[in-house]
Amino acid sequence: MMSTKAIVWLLLAFLIQSKAESEWRCPNPDCHCTFEPTSTENTWWCYHKKPSGQSASPRVETLPILLENGSVHNEPSPNYQIGRSDPEEESLIPLKICFDKAENTLDIDCSHFSIANVSHLNSSVFNSLPQLNLVNSKPISVYLKLCPFPGGESFQSFLQILNVTNVESLTITNSAGNITLSPSYFDGIPYVKSISLESNSGLTELPADLFKETLDLKYLTLRGNKITQLDVNVFRHLKKLKTLDLGNNQISELDPRIFQNLTSLKDLNIDHNRLVNLTRALFTNVPNLVTLDISGIKMSVLESGVFDDLVKLKILHAHKTQFQTFPADLFSKTKELQEIKIFYHKGSLVKLPSALFSNLPNLKKVDIRQTSLEELPSDLFWNSTKLATLSLTGHRKLKTITSELFRDCKELTILDLSDNGFESLPENVFGFLEKLTELNLNGNRLEKITEHMFDGIIKLEKLYLKSNKLKVIGPTSFDFLRELIEIDLSHNMLTFDTDFSYSPLKSCVNLETMQLSHNWISKIYEDWRISFTRLQLLDLTWNNFTIIHDDLHSIVSRDMTMDLSNNQISVVELENLEFVAEQQEDYDQVPNKIILSENPIACNCSNYDLFLFFNKKMSHKVYNMIRIDTPKMILCKDSPYENRSLKSVNPETLRCPNEQCPLSCKCTFAPYYSRMTVNCSSANLTEMPQNLPVLYKNSRVSNIELILSNNSIRELTKNVSKEYARLVTDLDLSDNQVSNGEEFIRRLLKLEKLDLSGNQLGSLSEEFVNLTLASNISSLFLSGNPWQCDCGITELFTFILDRPDIVKDSNKIMCNGNPLNGMSTDYFCPTLNPYFIASITLGSLGVLFGLLVFLYYKFEREIKVWLFAHNWLLCWVSEEDIDHDKEYDAFVCYSEEDYRFVVKTLIPELDKTYKVCHHHRNFIGGSSIADQIYKSVHKSRRTVIVLTEHFVKSYWGMEEFRTAYAQAAKDKCPRIIVIIYKEVPPQESMADEMKSYLNTYTYIKWGEKNNNWFWRQLHYAMPHRSVKTLTNNMAVTKYNLGMNGIGYNNHDTTVLFSPDEKENQPGHYATQIMKKG
């Protein structure tokens, strides 16, 4: 149910509406009015019949709706809609009347009438106004806009229609038609304080006694009418008038008595008239005048002493006059003068008299613009010591100023010398201006800033030098400007090229804004990055930048914008950005903004780090530090990214050509993977390139893909660089002449992918398979080889069935034209009949026995070697039989850092009993190191490894170990003796092979306090001269070993340890060599 409060409000609304219909009804039958109240104003719309042939715009009528809370809401009347009108409305013209309650203003807006409507209706339109109940209101202000002047003898009759009696301010603007005012027009409003009759084109004259009743009038504006002359008595009653504005009329002459009795007048505007007479007598009656505007008058000469009676004058404006000069004593009596503005005297004002603005103790502001002045007197401002703002702009014929011009301007804070014709300025010209904070020299023709031009202005905060012809700035020209906050050097020809990394602005450490656009600058100077901690804007647009070096990360300012748009930047280096960002504390900060729009940035490897940045592949700290924007899309011009957006380039796909490359090869670097691809395919090679590129610019390669397909390579060249073993991960040898692949796997330790397809492989050895499984190879290609389809292919068959994950092309490996992985062993290695096999076996055994007897006597030594290698019938074999052709007893391998121990201690002891080989004594200079290592191992019965931390870090030391290990495995014979000198090297520093070896076999450790035990162990591990001696020694040693805690087993390599170390040794093994002697 509706609340009682709502019912009360509805009844009240009904009563208000009923009253409105009776009280706001138009008295004229040709119109009707509506009322729209709000909380701040009341608005009436009165609609008048349109004269025939005229049309009116459609309107929206709103009616007041009273809400439950007591507020008023206006809703459109259902009878009227925007953009629609009924035939009745088409003949009506609206008049808007608005009363603002807060401001106490009454606005009557006739803007809906055309000029033709106003001319036709004239003042009769006001006969249709509704009466308003404003009798007891405060004094109001009345505004008539685009309305006809209310007719009749008095304006009071118009106010009576509105029931308005107390008017404080009256404004009538933009009234059309001829206007004739009676002398009593304003008689009914004696308390009016302000009258403004502006821009009324029909107002041409004023009656002599028009203002006789408005004795309280203080502000009178008659601007923008067509008044041609004024009666000498028109203002005589306005003794309280403070402001009189006669500007922009057509007055040609003012009677000297026109301002009689205006003793209170302070502001007088007579600007933009046709005045040709300004005399001292005209201003005699206004001694209290403070502001005078004589702009736009037609006089060319002012008489001497014209302002002598204006002793209180503070502001003088004289724009667009035709004065050629001024009297020297023009301001001699106006000692209160504070502001002078003289604008736009091109072609007229050519000279200022000496000391024109001098000796004015209160002068604070002088603004002289756009004249034909060619020089300024030195004493122009002398003794005007309070001058704070001075503008001397737009004097294109003014080439320079004297060094004494600002002698007494010690309080000057703002100096504008823009748009003059200055080609040079004297040294120390600003030296007197100790308090100057802003200096504008824009738009001159300065070519050079001398060393001492700005000396003395130590408090300068803003300096503008835009649009000059500057080419040179002295290195110390700005050294005194330490308080400078903003500088504009744009639109010049500056390069700042010096022998230093700092610019001439180096001392201006408080700079916040640097405008340097449209110059010839090509680099970001060090002081801009590391000295200017407050810099917020650095505008470098339209300069000559071609590359941004890797120093953006060193910008010390924060939340700074550096705009590099519209340069010729092709490369943006960010190589160290991520590293520097990672050193920063992880806290939130506003990143610096770099703008790169409209630059020909290259879409290639030179911008690799930039593409990492755009693809968010850098640390999050980078993006807290810097932001790079390209508000306008930059399209790539480089293949293969042509016409693609710069930000869409994926750094993972970048491939960079590398100039350092083997002959007949092409090298490309993938920076994202740190991978070098060396493509030597179809290059008619018979050997592999000896050296491979390991650097791209400053980046070190982490892996190499070597493509050698379609050549005539047969084997891995022995003297290739060590980069093969350390870096080659992918090797493509397809379509070559390789017949044995073991050496590639053995020597290329980092190999992950090997392509041997299309070569001359006939079978696959067990060693090849074992090396492959023990290596890092995950992709192997073997198709297209002439495989022998017999039992010899069994190893390959088993391999591809067991490890199809490694042999990627297993389904392409053929045996007699059929896929090998789809066959059974019976196809290429068939099983024979058991009886046939038995008969063949017996016959063969007989033949074999006879053959063995024959062979034993003929090849006794070779048989003993074989038996020794397989640990069979050792009583028949001596070690001397196996190694009788070995030149050395031992090959000692060590690091150069352990030279003293080896040469001074170890070798002399061994030389007493054995023939020892080591590289300082036996290697031949100039020969291949790898070949000599291989020969030394093969010519020696033992390889002694002096294992230290230096040894495991030595490339050639580890190569010696691997060669010895491979020989021992091949001979199936103990060959390696490991001596630990000092401490066991850390596990993480050793190669995988060495760690595996030490975890399997024991070693001998040098002990400084128990050297006898060390030498006994070492001699025991060295070669013995006969099996019998060895056996006898073994019997004794077994007992001693048991007593001393020395273990032994059947492994192949000799390692001994002391009793106090047996718990710490990884293997606790003795080797079979103890049994062999």
C-alpha positions, 0 to 999 in steps of 0.5 A: 500500500502507498505510504501516507508520506507519498500520498501527501507529496502527490497531493502537493504536486497536484496543487503545485501543478494546478497553481502553475497552470493558472499563474504561468499561463501566457497572457498572449493567446499566440503562445503557451508556457511550461514550467520545469523546476529543479533543485537549483533552477527554475526554467520556463519554456514559452512557445510562440507562433512562428511567422509564415514561411519560418520553421522551428526546431523540434523540442522536448517538453519535461514535466515535474514528477514528485518522488516519495523522498520529496525530490523532483524528477523531470521526465519527458512529456508523453506529448513531445519527443526528440526529433518529432513534432506534430503539426501544431508544434511546427508553427511554434518558436521556443523562448527559454527563461531560466532562474538560477537560485544559487547565483540569483541570475535570470537568463532569457535566451532567444537563441532559438529565434533566427534573426528574421524572427527577432526582427519580426517579433521585436519587443512584442515577444516579451509581452508573452512572458509569464509573471514571476514571483521574484519581488522579495528576492535578493538583487538579481542579475539579468542576462538577455542573449540574442534577444531584441532590446526591450522596447519602450521608454524604460527598461523598467517596463520589461522588468515589470512584466517579469515582476522583477524590481531589484536588479544588481547587474544587467547584460544585453548581448548580441542583439540585432536590429537598430537600437535607439535608447531614450535618455530615461531607459535606465531610470527604473533601476537606480541600484544597478551596479553593473551594465554590460551592452556587448556586441549589439550591432544596432547600437551606434550612439548613447543619449547624454543623460542615459546614466543620470539615475544609475548613480551607483553604477561601478562597472560599465561595458560597452564593448563590441558595439558600433558606437561612433561618438560619445556625448561629452556629458554621457558619463558625468553622473557616474562618480562611482564608476570603477571600470569603463570598457569602450573597446572595439567600437568605431570611436574616432575622437574623444573630447578631453572632457569625456571623463569628467567627474570619473574620479573613481575610475581605475580601469579604462579600455579604449582599445581597438577604436579609430582614435587619432587624439590621445592628449594629456588633457584626456586623462587629467580627470582620471588621476586614480587610473590603474589600468589603461588599454590603448591597443589597436588605435590608429595613432602613430605618435604619442605626445610627450607627457601624455601620461604625466597625470596618471601617477597611479597607473600600474598596467599599460597595454598597447597592442597592434598600434601604429606607433613608430616610437615613443617619447623618451619621457613617456613614463617619467611620471608613472612611477607606480607602473608595474606592467607594460605590454606592447604587442604586434607593431610589425612595420611600425615600431622601429626604435625605442628611445634611450632609458624608456623603461628605466627609473621605474622602481615598481616595474615588474613585467615588460612584454614587447613582442613582434616589432621591427626593432633593430637594436635595444638601448643599453640603458633601456631598463637601468634602475628598474630594479624590481623587474621580474618578468621580461619578454622581448620576442618576435623582433626578427631584425634584432641581431644581438643585445649589449652586455649591459642591457640587464645590468640592473635586472637583479630580480629578474626571474623569467626572461623570454628572448625567443623568435628574435634574429640573434646570431650571437650573444656577448659573453657574460650577457646574463651575468647580472641575472643571479635570480633568473630561473627561466630563459627562453632563446627559442627561434633565434639564429644562434650557431654556437653556445660559447664557454661563458654565455651562461656564466652567473645564472646559477639558479636557472631551472628552465632553458629553451634553445629550440629552433636555432642553428646550433652546431657547437656547444662549448664543453663547459658552457653549462657547468654553472647550470647545476639547478637546471631542471628542463632544457630544450635544444630541439630543432638544431644541428647538434651532434655533441661529438667530442673526445669524451664520453660525457656531453656538455650537459654533464654538470646539470645533474638535476635535469628532469626534461631534456628535449633533444629532438631533430638534431644530429645526435648519434649516441646516448652519452654517459652522463645522461645514463649514470649522472641524471638521477631525476631525469623523467623525459629524454626526447631523442626523436628525429636524430641520427641514431643507427645503433643503441649500444648495450648500456640501457641497463645503466640508466640510474633514473627511474620512471623515465621515458626515452623517446628514440622514435624516427631515427635510423636505428637498426640494432638494439644491443641488450646483451648484458641487460639480464645479467645486470637486472639479476643483480638488482634487488627484487622490488616493485619499481616503475620501469624506464620506458624506451620508445622505438617507433618508426625505426628500421630495426633489423630482424636478424641476429644482431637484435637477438636479445631484443627478440628475447625481450619482446618474447618475455624470455628474460628474467622478470627483473628485466621487465621491472627495470625497463620497458621497450615500446613500439606504439606504431607497428614495425614491420620486418624487411629481412628475409625470412621475416619480411612483412612480419611484426617485429615483436613476432620474431621468435628468437628460437628460429634465428640463424646467424651466418658466421664468417669464421668457417672452414674452407668450402663450408657454411657456418650458422649460429643459433644463439638461442641454443648456443649451437654452431652448424658447420655445413660442409656437404657436397664440398668434395672433401676427403678429410674432415676439417681440421679446425671448427669455429668455437666463437660467434662474436663474443659468444662461445659455442656450447655444441656443434652440428657438423654436416659432412654429407655427400663427400669422400671421407673414409675415417676420422682424421687423427690430427683434428682439433680438440673441439671435435671431442668437446663440442661436436654433438651432431655429426652427419657423415651420410653418403661418404666412404666410411667403412668403420665407425668405431673411431668416431664414437670413441673420440667424439665424446659429446656425440649425440647424433651420428648419421652413417647412412649411405656409406661402406659399412658391411657389418657391425662389430660388437665394439661399435655397439658397446661404444654406442651404448656407453656414449651419449648417442641417442640418434643413429642412422645406418641405412643405405650401407652395403650390409653383408647378409650373412651371419656377420650381420647378427650383431646389427640385427640384434642391435636394431631390434633391442634399441629401435629408439637409437637406430632411427632408420631401422626400418630402412636397413636392408638385407638383400633388398628386404628390411632387416628388422622384419627377418629372422636369423634363419634367413641370413644365418641358417641352422644346419642338420644335427647329424650333419653337424656331428659328422662335420664336427668330428672330422673337423676336430681331427683335422683341427687337432692335427692342424693345432699340433702343426701350428703349435710348433710353427706359431708357438709364440703367437699361441702363448700370447693368445693363451696369456690374453685369455688367462689359460694355461699360464704355466706354459706362458710367460709375460716376456712371451707376450710383451717381448716386442714392447720397447718400454716397461712403463709409460708414465703419464702426469700433469705438468704441475706434478713434474717435480715429483715425477721427474725428481722422485718417481722416474729415478727410482723406476729407471734403476730397474725398468726402461721408462718412457715419458713425454719430456724425454721421449716425445719428438717435437713437431709430431702429432701429440695424439700419435705419440700418445698412441705409440707410447701406450702400445710400446709399453708394458704398463701405463703409470697414471700419476693422478692429481686434480691437475691431471683430471683437468688436463685434456691430454692427460685424460686422452692418455688415460683413455688410450691406455684404457682402450689398449688394456680392454683390447689386450684383455691384459693388465696395463694401467697402474694408478698412483694417487699423489697427494689427495684423490681429486674431487668426484665432480672434477673427474670425467665419467670414465675416470670416476667409473674406473676408480669405483671399480679398481684400487690404486697405489697412494704416495705416502710421505711417511711410508715410502718403502711400502709404496715402492714395494707395491709399485715394483710388485705391479710393474712387469716381472721377468718370468712366470715362474718368478711371478708364481713364486712371488704370488705364493709369498705375496698371498700370505703377506697380503692376507697378513697386511690387509691387502685384497686381491681378485681376478680383475685386469688392473693392478691396484694396491693399498695400505692396511690403514686405507683399506676401509676407504678404497672403493674397490679393495681389489688386487688384480690378476697380475699378481698371479702372472708375476 
